Amino acid sequence: MIDLRQIQADHKKWQDQNFPGWEPWECLVGAQEELGELCHAFLKGHQGIRGKNLDDEVFPDEARDAIGDTIVFLMGLCNAYGWDLENILETTWQDVSQRRWR
C-alpha cells in the first residue's frame, strides 16, 4: 500500500528543489499536457497507426506513463494550495461511489 501523503510531501521537496519559483498554473498546464498524451496514446492505439494498437505493449506503457505524470502534476497543484490529495481523493470517491446511474 502506498502512502499518498508521504509521496505528496516528498514531491513538494523535490519540486521546490528542482523548480524554484514555479507557479501553480504550471502544474495545471503540465497535467493538461499529460492528458493530451494519454488521449494521443488512445487515439493512435484505436486507429492502429504508428505501430501502435490497443493490444500492443507500447499502448499500455504510454497510457500508464501519462496517467502517472498527470497525477504528479496535480499533486504539485495541491501542494501549491496546501491541499491534501489523499483527502480530496477519499472525499470525492465517497461522493462518486454513491451515485447511481442505472
Order of alpha helices (4+ residues) and beta strands (2+ residues): alpha-alpha-alpha-alpha
